[in-house]
Amino acid sequence: SEASLSWQAGHLSRITYKYTRGSWETGETTAGCQDIANRAIVVDCANAPMIVADQVLGWADTCQ
């Protein structure tokens, strides 16, 4: 499934984030069910809006 989120942040702001389905116990993982570090981006919107496309490979609560 797909989802989208829009927000405003200042140019060159550093943002860290992680996808979950409601709690840390249902957070994203690698395809091999390993925990991953928080994602991080630096907002660079000097010339145009910035688009970030992420893919979640696995979820902690569905790993076997």
Contacts in CASP RR format, 6 or more apart in sequence:
PFRMAT RR
TARGET T0000
AUTHOR 0000-0000-0000
METHOD contacts of the structure
MODEL  1
SEASLSWQAGHLSRITYKYTRGSWETGETTAGCQDIANRAIVVDCANAPM
IVADQVLGWADTCQ
9 15 0 8 1.000
9 43 0 8 1.000
9 45 0 8 1.000
10 43 0 8 1.000
10 45 0 8 1.000
11 43 0 8 1.000
11 44 0 8 1.000
11 45 0 8 1.000
11 46 0 8 1.000
12 42 0 8 1.000
12 43 0 8 1.000
12 44 0 8 1.000
13 42 0 8 1.000
13 43 0 8 1.000
14 40 0 8 1.000
14 41 0 8 1.000
14 42 0 8 1.000
14 43 0 8 1.000
15 40 0 8 1.000
15 41 0 8 1.000
15 42 0 8 1.000
15 43 0 8 1.000
16 38 0 8 1.000
16 39 0 8 1.000
16 40 0 8 1.000
17 38 0 8 1.000
17 39 0 8 1.000
17 40 0 8 1.000
18 27 0 8 1.000
18 28 0 8 1.000
18 36 0 8 1.000
18 38 0 8 1.000
18 39 0 8 1.000
19 27 0 8 1.000
19 28 0 8 1.000
19 54 0 8 1.000
19 56 0 8 1.000
20 26 0 8 1.000
20 27 0 8 1.000
20 28 0 8 1.000
21 27 0 8 1.000
21 59 0 8 1.000
21 61 0 8 1.000
25 60 0 8 1.000
25 61 0 8 1.000
26 59 0 8 1.000
26 60 0 8 1.000
26 61 0 8 1.000
27 59 0 8 1.000
27 60 0 8 1.000
27 61 0 8 1.000
28 36 0 8 1.000
28 56 0 8 1.000
28 57 0 8 1.000
28 58 0 8 1.000
28 59 0 8 1.000
28 60 0 8 1.000
29 35 0 8 1.000
29 36 0 8 1.000
29 57 0 8 1.000
29 58 0 8 1.000
29 59 0 8 1.000
29 60 0 8 1.000
29 63 0 8 1.000
30 36 0 8 1.000
30 57 0 8 1.000
30 58 0 8 1.000
31 57 0 8 1.000
31 58 0 8 1.000
32 57 0 8 1.000
32 58 0 8 1.000
32 63 0 8 1.000
33 58 0 8 1.000
33 60 0 8 1.000
33 63 0 8 1.000
33 64 0 8 1.000
35 60 0 8 1.000
39 54 0 8 1.000
41 52 0 8 1.000
43 50 0 8 1.000
44 50 0 8 1.000
END
